[in-house]
Amino acid sequence: MTPLCILVSAAARAQHGAAIAQALDGRAHVLVTPDDGAAQAAEIAFVSRDVTGLSTKHEVFAETQRFYDAMAAAPGLRWVQVHSAGMDRAIYMQLQQKGVMLSTSAGSNAEVVAQTAVAGLLALGRRFPELIAAQRRGEWSPLIHRPLPPDIHGQTATIVGWGEIGQAIARILQAVGLQIQVVRSSAAPTAQGFACCAYEDIARLLPRSDWLVLACPLTPRTQHLIDAAALRALPAGAGLINVARGDVVDEAALIAALQGGHLAGAYLDVFAHEPLAQDSPLWTLPQVLATPHSAGFSAGNAQRVVKIFLDNLRRYARGQLQAPPGPAAQG
């Protein structure tokens, strides 16, 4: 039998070579990197986190591009495991069009992203940006000197996207005392009995939303789902949290809603173009918390991703791995 050829990074080969061999249970295989001449023979590719590095889907650095080029140049490539939950990078869509099966690592950072989204919501709700700005100025400025922030307990959060991240966010927010509404790929009822609608009917839930929390995949159905009309439909003083993808929101309309005061604040981890342009108003708007697509970073993620890859590799070697549902089917 021809050895199974697996394309990996040099770091993944050094760190996980023994675990890969164990997962394959004696099946002949060879681990190649993009710099190996045999990379064109790859049947499997594992896009570990170190492959992506600091590259974004908009700006790809040379080392990442070499790995992408190696995948594109492998005519026998059949399956790719990616470290991320999303597959909206151009290379992944190109591979899918060629019939390559892709598997995500959805769930590996769900709790981390959910915790970050809730931290952003609580920070905005408790006016931390305002208080931190006063701290930087060395100014004692208690909230009592101005209109007090509304109680978070009892408010309503509308969560867009009902995958593992959206459900984890809902669980934490319920513990804090928020009411939950859900916007998802279908109007099918949630197991928890939350008010629910499909993406196309989001306008029905927006007027009752103190917080709009975006945790959905980027698909044709969710591209600019939150446009100027959707933002106007939110109550004055609502807040927006985006840990989904930047293009789920019309960024220009969001900036206008923030500058005009209709939105009380926003926590944004993702943007229409990444890195965020230096001249973007989102850097300096006082009611905005902006982080560099880092909501899901945590020390335990890498091992969880490797476990997903090894579990899938065992199934692949046995002919049991099936293509996962597309993003639209994941909530």
PyMOL commands that set and color helices and strands:
alter all, ss='L'
color gray80, all
select helices_A, chain A and resi 10-24+37-41+49-52+62-72+90-97+110-125+128-136+143-145+164-176+199-204+206-208+228-233+246-248+251-259+281-283+301-317+327-330
alter helices_A, ss='H'
color red, helices_A
select strands_A, chain A and resi 4-7+29-32+44-47+79-82+101-103+156-160+179-184+195-198+211-214+238-242+263-268+288-290
alter strands_A, ss='S'
color yellow, strands_A
deselect
rebuild
show_as cartoon
